[in-house]
Amino acid sequence: MLLTFQTIFSQEKLDDVIVNSNFKSKQELSFFEKLNSFETNFSWNNKAATYIPKGSENKEIKKLLFSVSDCHGVKNLKYLPFKVNLYTVDSLKMPGKPILEQDILVKKDDNEYWTKVDISKFKITIPEEGIFIVFIILEEKEYPTDFIYSKIGLISAVPALKAYKYSKTYIRKSYRYSQYHTPDKRDMWLPTKYHYIMDVEY
C-alpha cells in the first residue's frame, strides 16, 4: 500500500511538471498581483521553500531576503528566531538537499519589510536548474510560548511569512515541509497554492 501511494504521488508531481511546461513561465508578478499579499502561519519544525530561477548573469548571491511578519493580529511574532538555508532542485523540480552545511540562525531586529541575511562569504551562484531559498521554523522548545490566541483562534507562536496569491504561470513556485503528510508518518515537501515572499540579492 505504501509503494502504491509513493508511486501515485511521484507520478502526480511528474505530471504537474509536464503540464506546467506547456505554459510560458513569467519571471515577475504584476504590480496588482503583488498587492494581494497575506500572512501565512507555521508550526514547529515546518519549512517553507520558494524556487529562484537562474538569472541572465552568473552573479554570486550576497544576501537572502525574507518577508517575515506577525500573523492574524498577534504582534511581535516576526521578532522570534528562525533558520535559513538554500536547497538544490531535485528531479521533480522540488526542494532537494541543503546547500549550506549548517542552517543559519536569524532573528529580525528591525521593522524593515525585508529581513536580510548576508551569505556573501559562501560565494554561491545559482546553477542552471535554479535553487530554493528556505525558511525554517525551530523546534517548539526554542520558543518562549507554544500557542497564542489570534483572530482565528489558537496558533503556534512562531514567526510568519508573507505570500502572494497563486499564479499558475509564475515561475517562483513554493513548497511547504510539515510533519506527517503520509500514511507512514514521513515528512515531505508538498506544493502550496501561493508564493512565499522570499528572494535573493546579488
Disulfide bonds with the S-S distance in Angstrom:
none
